[in-house]
Amino acid sequence: MPTEAAGRAAALVRDGTHFEWHVIPLLLLVLYVYANEIERRNWNVVFAGLALWAADWLNEIWNALLFRATGHAPAWSTPGGSAYVLLVGLNVEISLMFAVMGIVVAKTLPEGRARRVLGVPNRWLFAVVASVFCVLVELWLNAMNALVWDNWWWNARMPWLIFLVGYLWFFAFAFWVHDLPTVPQKAKAVLALLAVDATLLAVFAGGLGWI
């Protein structure tokens, strides 16, 4: 039996009747951010941004599949306040945010992955700091009931799982892509994960209609 929040979120998935026009300027702002980095040929940042966005899609897919498998609740759900809900825990506003988040954090990275900050490899330090910040934001969103957690193992009392599974690997993957030596290598890494995402969506959303 679905929880109340999960049921509301599931009812909104890909329901176009709640569309709001703010999505269009938000999309244009995201495209502007990428166009600006592409114009500067800042490929490290461009592919880091795409890598983090692709990583979030993978998380959102398993979250939706978890709800399908249990019939109870996903790890997180977004039961309202969106112009368009893509999956039970992902709305269009969140997806657009993640599309830019990787770029923002990648632009703060020090030059040289070998450089240490406070004695810590800078990539790991920045990944940890960014992940902690994101968890704090999620705690705030949960307190406002915008992001709902209905499972004992994914909630404010166990933030370490949100930190590890929800964010740390996102940033670690994005920074790894950022530091790959050539543009083709960066593109292959991102396209590989996007291909996994697209295949899962085609099977479980398009074909089976499970998510």
C-alpha positions in Angstrom: 0.0 0.0 0.0 1.6 3.3 -1.1 2.2 6.0 1.5 0.1 9.1 1.1 3.0 11.2 -0.3 4.1 8.4 -2.7 0.5 8.0 -3.9 0.3 11.7 -4.6 3.6 11.8 -6.4 2.8 8.8 -8.5 -0.4 10.4 -9.6 1.5 13.4 -10.9 4.1 11.5 -12.9 4.1 12.9 -16.5 0.7 14.6 -16.0 0.8 17.6 -18.3 -2.2 19.4 -16.7 0.0 21.0 -14.1 2.4 22.6 -16.6 3.7 26.1 -15.7 5.4 28.5 -18.1 8.3 29.1 -15.7 9.9 25.9 -17.1 10.7 27.6 -20.4 12.8 30.4 -19.0 14.5 28.0 -16.6 15.4 25.7 -19.6 16.8 28.7 -21.5 18.9 29.7 -18.5 20.4 26.2 -18.4 21.0 26.2 -22.1 22.7 29.7 -21.7 25.0 28.3 -19.0 26.1 25.5 -21.3 26.4 27.7 -24.4 28.6 30.1 -22.4 31.0 27.3 -21.4 31.0 25.8 -24.9 31.8 29.2 -26.4 34.8 29.3 -24.1 35.7 25.7 -25.0 35.6 24.9 -21.3 35.1 21.2 -21.9 36.1 20.1 -18.5 33.3 22.0 -17.0 30.8 21.1 -19.7 31.3 17.4 -19.3 31.4 17.6 -15.5 28.0 19.2 -15.6 26.6 16.6 -18.0 28.1 13.8 -15.9 26.5 14.9 -12.7 23.1 15.3 -14.5 23.4 11.8 -15.9 24.3 10.4 -12.5 21.2 12.0 -11.0 19.0 10.3 -13.6 20.4 6.9 -12.6 19.5 7.6 -9.0 16.1 8.7 -9.9 15.4 5.6 -12.0 16.4 3.2 -9.2 14.3 5.3 -6.8 11.3 4.9 -9.0 11.9 1.2 -9.4 12.1 0.8 -5.7 8.6 2.2 -5.4 7.4 -0.2 -8.1 9.1 -3.2 -6.3 7.8 -2.4 -2.8 4.5 -0.8 -3.6 5.1 1.3 -0.4 7.3 4.2 -1.1 10.4 5.4 -3.0 13.4 6.5 -1.0 12.3 10.1 -1.8 9.2 11.5 -3.5 8.2 14.9 -4.8 4.4 15.0 -4.2 3.6 18.5 -5.4 4.6 22.0 -6.3 6.0 21.3 -9.7 5.2 22.2 -13.3 5.9 18.7 -14.4 6.8 15.5 -12.5 9.2 13.3 -14.6 9.5 10.4 -12.1 8.1 9.8 -8.6 11.1 11.6 -7.0 12.1 13.8 -9.9 10.4 16.9 -11.2 11.5 19.2 -14.1 12.8 21.9 -11.7 15.1 19.4 -9.9 16.4 18.0 -13.2 17.2 21.5 -14.5 18.9 22.3 -11.2 21.1 19.2 -11.4 22.0 20.1 -15.0 23.6 23.2 -13.7 24.9 22.0 -10.3 27.9 20.1 -11.8 29.0 23.1 -13.8 28.8 25.3 -10.7 30.9 23.0 -8.5 33.4 22.1 -11.3 34.1 25.8 -11.8 35.2 26.0 -8.1 37.8 23.2 -8.4 41.4 24.2 -8.0 43.7 23.6 -11.0 45.4 20.3 -10.8 43.8 17.2 -9.2 47.0 16.4 -7.3 46.9 19.6 -5.3 46.0 19.1 -1.7 43.8 21.5 0.4 44.2 21.3 4.2 46.2 18.1 3.5 43.3 16.4 1.7 43.2 15.7 -2.1 41.2 18.6 -3.4 38.7 16.6 -5.5 37.6 14.5 -2.5 37.5 17.5 -0.3 35.3 19.5 -2.7 33.1 16.4 -3.3 32.5 16.0 0.4 31.8 19.7 1.0 29.4 19.8 -1.9 27.6 16.6 -0.7 27.3 17.9 2.8 25.8 21.2 1.5 23.3 19.3 -0.7 22.2 17.0 2.3 21.6 20.2 4.4 19.4 21.6 1.6 17.5 18.3 1.4 16.9 18.4 5.2 15.4 21.8 4.7 13.3 20.7 1.8 12.1 17.7 3.8 11.2 19.9 6.7 9.0 21.9 4.3 7.4 18.7 3.1 8.6 19.5 -0.5 10.8 16.4 -0.5 9.3 13.4 1.4 11.1 10.5 3.0 8.9 7.6 4.0 11.5 4.9 4.8 13.3 4.3 8.1 16.7 3.9 6.3 16.5 7.1 4.3 15.6 10.1 6.5 17.0 12.9 8.6 18.1 10.4 11.3 20.4 8.6 8.7 21.8 11.4 6.6 25.0 9.4 5.9 23.1 7.3 3.3 21.8 10.4 1.6 25.3 11.8 1.6 26.9 8.6 0.2 24.3 7.3 -2.3 22.5 10.6 -3.0 25.4 12.8 -3.7 29.0 11.8 -3.0 29.3 9.5 -6.0 27.7 12.2 -8.2 30.5 14.6 -7.5 33.2 11.9 -7.6 32.0 10.8 -11.0 31.7 14.4 -12.3 35.2 15.3 -11.1 36.7 12.1 -12.6 35.1 13.1 -15.9 36.4 16.6 -15.5 40.0 15.3 -15.1 40.0 12.8 -17.9 42.9 13.9 -20.3 41.0 14.2 -23.6 37.6 15.5 -24.8 36.7 12.2 -26.5 37.3 10.3 -23.2 35.1 12.7 -21.4 32.4 12.4 -24.0 32.6 8.6 -24.0 32.2 8.4 -20.2 29.2 10.7 -20.2 27.5 9.1 -23.2 28.0 5.7 -21.6 26.1 6.7 -18.5 23.4 8.5 -20.5 23.0 5.4 -22.6 22.4 3.3 -19.5 19.8 5.9 -18.3 18.1 6.0 -21.7 18.0 2.2 -21.9 16.5 1.9 -18.4 13.9 4.6 -19.2 13.0 3.0 -22.5 12.4 -0.4 -20.8 10.9 0.5 -17.5 9.0 3.7 -18.4 8.4 3.4 -22.1 8.1 -0.3 -22.5 6.8 -1.7 -19.3 5.2 1.4 -17.9 6.5 0.6 -14.4 8.0 4.1 -13.6 
